[in-house]
Every structure is written in structure tokens, then in C-alpha cells.
């Protein structure tokens, strides 16, 4: 096995089980993309095993600290940890670094599994990972790969399309269930691997507070929050998104569940909220689930202004006693900063808001205690108390 020597003192974070080693921390050695190597300190002491990535600023992604890692066994163990999840047939099976498989995501939609490989390690072992998924998952139908994520380029990997790695090719739309709701997922072109599985708990929370309320679901994508609100007894639901394609699928999902009428609005959410303000419209429950506003720490303050602006607009549209479910999926935006942004927005809105609940990514998106960067999704449920 090839050996990589770290610069003096740069083994400390690795010994604390952080999985990333940046290029500046490597003193000697090289290997093929994704190849598993032995990592040693400048003194020659064993540190662990990592996957080498010659094109990335993250030069090593640690995959083991005891024995030489067995990729198939790591996949099987990750799948087994999800065995207690019930109430849905759409589950994240592998959550990258936090499951010991850096740069590897695998989601199952009713047995149709979709992977994203965003590291040289994942790319090198994609066949082995696909085989392990087929063997480990009950009623597995097939494994496919989405290679259309731009971050692959940072690893020196090609940015391509959709391919089948094992088993069946998935249908154009895969039907899943989540609680009492059914949804259609486009695993080829939908966001992430097709759907936002990480918001499962938040969707359920919105369903629990929706009864009798007029609901405005902003950045609705394919309508998940709105569907759960309707299932929870919402008086009316308005779904707003800038994508006509996402709204078309949201309408199909609405019809699939046999709900009554709903409003589907193709619009820029910021502009739409201002138009509601100008028209004097009010809502009993508003959901804000925007896309990532900050890709890096350098963009955080600009992102904070965007989050404040949109939450301020929504707060002004709440009925007395109305609820706001608001989220940030920007990993660079810490929970503490998000809370401050919401407090500042509430102050400027002139409304009195109470936090009645908080959310994080669902349990099949775990966060390793050694890898805090794995926590990216945070949310708050607020009540207008004025």
C-alpha cells in the first residue's frame, strides 16, 4: 500500500477523526485518484487510511483509522443503520463523510437507488458501492448514478448525466410515499438525487400545524410541504416556484393525492411576497424553503441579507397567530447566525414572534460528531404572538 506523509503537526485534526486533509498538509507521496493509502505523520507514526485525490484541494479523505477499510462492508453497515426508519419508502442510505464513505451519497426511492459520487474515492469504487447496495437493500430494484453535479470538476472528474450501474433502469417518475402522502420523483433531473429527503421531519411538522390555515408554500419545488399541509387539513394551499417544470410535477402530485383545488404560481418568490404585501394578502402558515444562498463562508454575509429580506417579507404577511416555517440549507450559515437573522427580521417587521419548534435534517442524514460540516440544514417554526 502506498504511503502519504503529512507535514509536521498536521496529523492533529486527523487523529481527532476529522475526515479531510487539505493539500497543504501533505508533505510527501502520491497515488492514483481515489486510491486508498496509508497516512503517517512527519515522524512516521501511523495516522489512518485515506483516499487520495490529486486534483482536489481536499487531498485526502479519511476512510479508516483501525484496519484497512472494506468499502462493501461500509456500505452494508450504513444501510443497516437505517433499518428502524418507517413510514416511508424514500430513504438516504449513505450520507457521505458522516457514514464513513466520503463524497458518496445514495438515496433509495421505492427500491430505485440513485447515487452521487463527488469524490475521487466514490468514483473509483462506484461499481463496488453499487454491488453492495444491491446486496444490502431489501427489494432493491436498481442503482443509478447522477454525475451532473458541478462539484465533481473540483475532483478532476467529468460532469456528465445519468447512468444505470446495476439492476433496472428507473421509470421516468418514481412514486414514493411519505407518511400519508404520495409523491412522484424525477430521479434524472430533479434537485439533488430527485427530492429533498432531508426535509422529511420538517414536512411532517408543517402537516401537524396546518389544520384550518391558509398556506403559502414558497420555493415549493414539487410541492412536498404543500401536500403535507393539505393532508393535515389546510383550508387552502398556494404553491409558488420559479420553475414551471417543478410546478407541473407539483400539480401531478396534488392530483395523485386526490386533494381539492390548489393555486400554483410561477413566480420569483421575493417579488411574489412583495405583491402579496402590496395587495394586503395574509396567510395563516407560510413555508420558506429557499435554495442555498451561500456556497462558501465568503458569501455568508450576502446570504444573511437575503435570508433577512425574505423572512421580513413573510413575517409581515402572517395573520395574527399565524405560523412561519423557515429554513436554511446553506452549510456556511450556522444555526446561531440564522437565529440572529430571524430576530433582526422580526424586529424590523414590527411583529412579535415566538419560536415554537426547530428542525434539522432527517435522521437518515446523520452528522458525525467529528465532522460538524455535515450539519447544513436548519429550520425554525415561528408563531406571530402579537
C-alpha positions as CSV (number, residue, x, y, z in Angstrom):
1,X,0.0,0.0,0.0
2,X,1.3,3.5,-0.9
3,X,2.2,5.8,1.9
4,X,1.4,9.6,2.3
5,X,3.4,11.6,4.8
6,X,1.8,14.6,6.4
7,X,3.6,17.9,7.2
8,X,4.8,18.4,10.8
9,X,1.8,18.9,13.2
10,X,-0.8,18.4,10.5
11,X,-1.9,15.0,11.9
12,X,-3.7,16.5,14.8
13,X,-7.1,17.0,13.2
14,X,-6.9,13.6,11.6
15,X,-6.2,12.0,15.0
16,X,-9.4,13.8,16.2
17,X,-11.2,11.9,13.4
18,X,-11.8,14.8,11.1
19,X,-12.0,13.2,7.6
20,X,-10.5,16.0,5.5
21,X,-6.8,16.6,4.8
22,X,-6.0,19.6,2.6
23,X,-3.3,19.8,0.0
24,X,-1.1,22.0,2.2
25,X,-1.0,19.3,4.9
26,X,0.6,16.7,2.6
27,X,4.4,16.7,2.7
28,X,5.3,13.6,0.6
29,X,3.7,10.9,-1.5
30,X,1.2,10.5,-4.3
31,X,-1.3,7.9,-5.5
32,X,-3.9,7.3,-8.2
33,X,-7.2,9.1,-7.9
34,X,-9.4,7.6,-5.2
35,X,-6.7,5.0,-4.2
36,X,-6.7,4.1,-0.5
37,X,-3.3,4.9,1.1
38,X,-1.7,4.6,4.5
39,X,-1.3,8.1,6.1
40,X,1.6,8.7,8.5
41,X,2.8,11.7,10.5
42,X,6.0,13.6,9.8
43,X,7.6,11.3,12.4
44,X,6.4,8.2,10.6
45,X,3.7,7.3,13.1
46,X,0.6,5.6,11.7
47,X,-2.4,8.0,11.5
48,X,-5.1,6.2,9.4
49,X,-6.2,5.3,5.9
50,X,-7.3,7.8,3.4
51,X,-8.4,8.1,-0.2
52,X,-6.1,10.2,-2.3
53,X,-7.4,12.9,-4.7
54,X,-4.5,14.6,-6.7
55,X,-6.8,17.2,-8.3
56,X,-8.7,18.4,-5.2
57,X,-7.8,20.9,-2.5
58,X,-9.1,18.1,-0.2
59,X,-6.1,15.9,-1.0
60,X,-7.1,13.1,1.4
61,X,-10.5,11.9,2.6
62,X,-10.1,9.6,5.5
63,X,-11.8,6.3,5.3
64,X,-10.5,4.3,8.3
65,X,-8.4,4.6,11.5
66,X,-8.1,1.0,12.5
67,X,-8.0,-1.7,9.8
68,X,-7.8,-1.3,6.1
69,X,-11.4,-0.3,5.1
70,X,-13.7,-2.7,3.2
71,X,-15.9,-0.5,1.0
72,X,-18.7,-3.1,0.6
73,X,-18.8,-3.6,4.4
74,X,-19.0,0.2,5.0
75,X,-22.0,0.4,2.6
76,X,-23.7,-2.6,4.2
77,X,-23.3,-1.1,7.7
78,X,-24.6,2.3,6.5
79,X,-27.7,0.6,5.1
80,X,-28.3,-1.4,8.3
81,X,-28.3,1.8,10.4
82,X,-31.5,2.8,8.5
83,X,-33.4,-0.3,9.4
84,X,-35.5,1.4,12.0
85,X,-36.9,4.1,9.7
86,X,-40.5,3.5,9.0
87,X,-43.4,5.4,7.3
88,X,-41.7,6.0,4.0
89,X,-40.0,4.1,1.1
90,X,-37.7,7.0,0.3
91,X,-34.6,7.0,2.4
92,X,-31.0,8.2,2.3
93,X,-28.8,5.1,2.6
94,X,-25.4,6.6,2.6
95,X,-24.6,10.1,3.8
96,X,-21.0,10.7,2.7
97,X,-18.4,11.5,5.3
98,X,-20.8,11.1,8.2
99,X,-21.2,7.4,7.2
100,X,-17.5,6.8,6.5
101,X,-17.9,7.0,2.7
102,X,-16.6,10.5,1.8
103,X,-18.2,12.1,-1.3
104,X,-20.7,9.3,-1.7
105,X,-24.5,9.8,-1.4
106,X,-27.0,7.1,-2.1
107,X,-30.8,7.6,-1.9
108,X,-33.5,4.9,-2.3
109,X,-36.8,5.8,-3.9
110,X,-39.0,2.7,-3.6
111,X,-36.0,0.5,-4.2
112,X,-34.7,2.6,-7.1
113,X,-31.3,3.8,-5.8
114,X,-29.6,6.9,-7.0
115,X,-26.0,7.8,-6.2
116,X,-23.9,10.9,-6.5
117,X,-20.1,10.4,-6.4
118,X,-18.4,13.8,-5.7
119,X,-15.0,12.5,-4.7
120,X,-12.3,10.5,-6.4
121,X,-12.9,7.8,-3.8
122,X,-16.5,7.4,-4.8
123,X,-15.7,7.4,-8.5
124,X,-13.0,4.7,-8.1
125,X,-15.3,2.4,-6.1
126,X,-18.7,3.2,-7.8
127,X,-19.0,-0.3,-9.1
128,X,-18.3,-1.9,-5.7
129,X,-20.7,0.5,-4.0
130,X,-23.5,-0.3,-6.4
131,X,-23.0,-4.0,-5.9
132,X,-23.0,-3.6,-2.1
133,X,-26.2,-1.5,-2.3
134,X,-28.0,-4.2,-4.4
135,X,-26.9,-6.9,-2.0
136,X,-27.8,-4.9,1.2
137,X,-31.2,-3.3,0.4
138,X,-34.3,-5.4,0.6
139,X,-36.3,-5.4,-2.6
140,X,-33.6,-3.5,-4.4
141,X,-34.6,-2.7,-8.0
142,X,-31.5,-1.0,-9.3
143,X,-28.7,1.5,-8.8
144,X,-28.1,4.6,-11.0
145,X,-25.7,7.5,-10.8
146,X,-26.2,11.2,-11.2
147,X,-23.0,12.7,-12.5
148,X,-24.4,16.2,-13.2
149,X,-23.1,17.9,-10.1
150,X,-20.6,20.6,-10.8
151,X,-18.5,19.9,-7.7
152,X,-17.2,16.8,-9.5
153,X,-15.0,19.0,-11.6
154,X,-13.1,20.1,-8.4
155,X,-12.1,16.4,-8.0
156,X,-10.9,16.2,-11.6
157,X,-14.0,14.1,-12.5
158,X,-16.1,14.5,-15.6
159,X,-19.5,16.2,-15.2
160,X,-22.0,14.1,-17.2
161,X,-25.5,12.8,-17.0
162,X,-27.4,9.8,-15.7
163,X,-26.4,6.2,-16.0
164,X,-27.5,2.8,-14.7
165,X,-24.9,0.9,-12.6
166,X,-26.8,-2.2,-11.6
167,X,-30.3,-3.7,-11.9
168,X,-33.2,-2.0,-13.5
169,X,-33.5,1.4,-15.1
170,X,-35.9,3.6,-13.1
171,X,-39.2,4.8,-14.7
172,X,-39.5,8.4,-15.8
173,X,-41.2,9.2,-12.5
174,X,-40.8,7.0,-9.4
175,X,-43.8,7.0,-7.0
176,X,-42.9,7.1,-3.3
177,X,-44.9,7.5,-0.1
178,X,-44.1,9.6,3.0
179,X,-46.5,9.4,5.9
180,X,-49.9,9.8,4.4
181,X,-48.7,11.5,1.2
182,X,-47.7,10.0,-2.2
183,X,-45.3,11.8,-4.5
184,X,-43.7,11.4,-7.9
185,X,-40.0,11.9,-8.1
186,X,-37.9,12.7,-11.2
187,X,-34.6,10.9,-10.3
188,X,-32.9,12.0,-13.5
189,X,-33.5,15.8,-13.4
190,X,-34.9,16.6,-10.0
191,X,-32.9,18.5,-7.5
192,X,-30.3,16.5,-5.6
193,X,-31.0,12.9,-6.4
194,X,-34.6,13.8,-7.2
195,X,-36.2,15.0,-4.0
196,X,-35.3,16.7,-0.7
197,X,-35.4,13.7,1.6
198,X,-33.6,15.7,4.3
199,X,-36.8,17.8,4.9
200,X,-38.9,14.8,5.9
201,X,-39.3,15.8,9.6
202,X,-40.0,19.4,8.7
203,X,-42.7,18.4,6.2
204,X,-44.3,16.3,8.9
205,X,-44.1,19.2,11.4
206,X,-45.8,21.5,8.9
207,X,-48.6,19.0,8.4
208,X,-49.2,19.0,12.2
209,X,-49.8,22.7,12.3
210,X,-51.7,23.3,9.0
211,X,-55.3,22.4,10.0
212,X,-57.7,25.2,9.1
213,X,-55.0,27.6,7.9
214,X,-54.4,29.3,4.5
215,X,-51.0,28.0,3.5
216,X,-48.4,29.7,1.3
217,X,-45.6,27.3,0.3
218,X,-42.7,29.3,-1.1
219,X,-39.9,27.7,-3.2
220,X,-42.3,24.8,-3.4
221,X,-40.3,22.6,-5.9
222,X,-42.6,19.6,-6.4
223,X,-44.9,20.6,-3.6
224,X,-43.9,18.4,-0.7
225,X,-44.7,20.9,2.1
226,X,-48.0,21.9,0.5
227,X,-49.0,18.2,0.2
228,X,-48.4,17.6,3.8
229,X,-50.2,20.8,4.7
230,X,-53.2,19.6,2.7
231,X,-53.1,16.2,4.3
232,X,-53.0,18.0,7.7
233,X,-56.3,19.8,7.0
234,X,-55.2,23.1,5.5
235,X,-58.0,25.4,4.4
236,X,-56.2,26.3,1.2
237,X,-52.7,25.9,-0.3
238,X,-50.8,28.1,-2.7
239,X,-47.6,26.7,-4.2
240,X,-45.0,29.2,-5.5
241,X,-41.9,28.4,-7.5
242,X,-39.9,30.0,-10.3
243,X,-39.7,26.7,-12.2
244,X,-42.6,25.8,-14.5
245,X,-41.4,22.2,-14.6
246,X,-41.3,21.8,-10.8
247,X,-44.8,23.3,-10.6
248,X,-46.1,20.9,-13.3
249,X,-44.9,18.0,-11.2
250,X,-46.3,19.6,-8.1
251,X,-49.7,19.7,-9.8
252,X,-49.4,16.0,-10.7
253,X,-48.6,15.2,-7.1
254,X,-51.6,17.2,-6.0
255,X,-53.8,15.2,-8.3
256,X,-52.2,11.9,-7.3
257,X,-53.3,12.5,-3.7
258,X,-56.9,13.5,-4.7
259,X,-56.9,16.8,-2.9
260,X,-59.3,19.6,-3.8
261,X,-58.3,22.8,-5.6
262,X,-54.9,24.5,-5.1
263,X,-53.2,27.5,-6.5
264,X,-49.9,27.1,-8.4
265,X,-48.0,30.3,-9.1
266,X,-44.9,30.5,-11.3
267,X,-43.0,33.5,-9.9
268,X,-39.9,34.8,-8.3
269,X,-40.7,34.4,-4.6
270,X,-39.2,37.7,-3.5
271,X,-41.4,39.6,-6.0
272,X,-44.4,37.5,-5.2
273,X,-44.2,38.2,-1.5
274,X,-43.9,41.9,-2.2
275,X,-47.0,41.7,-4.4
276,X,-48.9,40.0,-1.6
277,X,-47.8,42.7,0.8
278,X,-49.0,45.4,-1.6
279,X,-52.3,43.7,-2.1
280,X,-52.9,43.3,1.6
281,X,-53.0,39.4,1.5
282,X,-52.4,37.5,4.7
283,X,-51.7,33.8,5.4
284,X,-52.1,31.5,8.4
285,X,-49.0,29.5,7.6
286,X,-46.0,30.4,5.3
287,X,-43.3,28.0,4.4
288,X,-39.9,29.4,3.3
289,X,-37.6,26.6,2.0
290,X,-35.2,28.5,-0.4
291,X,-32.3,27.1,-2.3
292,X,-28.8,27.5,-0.9
293,X,-27.9,31.2,-0.6
294,X,-24.3,30.7,0.4
295,X,-21.9,28.3,-1.3
296,X,-18.9,29.3,0.9
297,X,-18.0,31.3,4.0
298,X,-17.1,34.3,1.8
299,X,-20.8,34.5,0.8
300,X,-22.3,34.3,4.2
301,X,-23.0,37.9,4.9
302,X,-24.6,38.4,1.5
303,X,-26.7,35.3,2.2
304,X,-27.7,36.6,5.6
305,X,-29.1,39.8,3.9
306,X,-31.1,37.6,1.6
307,X,-32.5,35.4,4.4
308,X,-33.4,38.5,6.4
309,X,-35.2,40.1,3.4
310,X,-37.3,37.1,2.6
311,X,-38.2,36.4,6.2
312,X,-39.1,40.0,6.9
313,X,-41.5,39.9,3.9
314,X,-43.1,36.7,5.1
315,X,-43.4,37.9,8.7
316,X,-45.4,40.9,7.6
317,X,-47.8,38.6,5.7
318,X,-48.8,36.5,8.7
319,X,-52.2,36.6,10.2
320,X,-52.5,37.2,14.0
321,X,-51.4,33.8,15.4
322,X,-50.0,32.8,12.0
323,X,-47.1,30.4,11.7
324,X,-43.9,30.7,9.7
325,X,-41.8,27.6,8.9
326,X,-38.5,28.9,7.7
327,X,-35.3,27.0,6.7
328,X,-31.7,27.4,5.5
329,X,-29.8,24.7,3.7
330,X,-26.6,26.8,3.4
331,X,-23.9,24.9,5.3
332,X,-21.9,28.1,5.8
333,X,-24.9,29.7,7.6
334,X,-24.6,28.5,11.2
335,X,-27.7,27.8,13.3
336,X,-26.6,30.7,15.6
337,X,-26.4,33.2,12.7
338,X,-29.7,32.0,11.3
339,X,-31.3,32.7,14.6
340,X,-29.9,36.2,14.7
341,X,-31.1,36.8,11.2
342,X,-34.6,35.8,12.2
343,X,-34.5,38.0,15.3
344,X,-33.4,41.0,13.2
345,X,-36.1,40.3,10.6
346,X,-38.8,40.1,13.4
347,X,-37.6,43.4,14.9
348,X,-37.8,45.2,11.5
349,X,-41.2,43.7,10.8
350,X,-42.7,45.2,13.9
351,X,-44.1,41.7,14.8
352,X,-43.7,39.7,17.9
353,X,-42.6,36.2,17.0
354,X,-42.1,33.1,19.2
355,X,-40.0,30.1,18.3
356,X,-42.2,27.0,18.9
357,X,-40.0,24.5,17.2
358,X,-36.7,23.8,15.5
359,X,-35.8,21.3,12.8
360,X,-32.6,19.7,11.4
361,X,-32.0,17.3,8.6
362,X,-33.8,13.9,9.0
363,X,-32.3,11.0,10.9
364,X,-31.1,9.3,7.7
365,X,-28.9,12.3,7.1
366,X,-26.8,11.9,10.3
367,X,-23.9,14.2,11.3
368,X,-20.7,12.7,12.6
369,X,-19.6,14.3,15.8
370,X,-16.1,14.5,14.2
371,X,-17.4,16.3,11.1
372,X,-19.6,19.3,12.1
373,X,-19.6,20.4,8.4
374,X,-22.1,17.7,7.9
375,X,-24.8,19.8,9.5
376,X,-26.1,22.1,6.8
377,X,-29.9,22.2,7.2
378,X,-31.6,24.1,10.0
379,X,-35.1,25.4,10.4
380,X,-37.4,27.2,12.8
381,X,-41.1,27.3,13.3
382,X,-42.3,30.7,14.5
383,X,-45.7,31.9,15.7
384,X,-46.9,35.5,15.5
385,X,-47.8,36.3,19.1
386,X,-48.9,40.0,18.6
